């Protein structure tokens, strides 16, 4: 799944980031980076909730575990 993140500065100086594929997934921040980080975290929480409630199918996520030294 690819997610699209849009960010724009509001008239009051705050930044707003939105995950377009997840309605309502938007976050404000004092900087563009802060708003994007908050929106990304929100998107991950929303996807986790959807998976826990079987609202979406699981996606393959490659994980690697380093060998013990």
ABEGO torsion letter per residue (X at the ends): XBBBBBBBBBAAGBBBBBBAABBGBBBBBABAAAAAAAAAAAAAAAAAAAAAAGABBBBBBBBBBBBBX
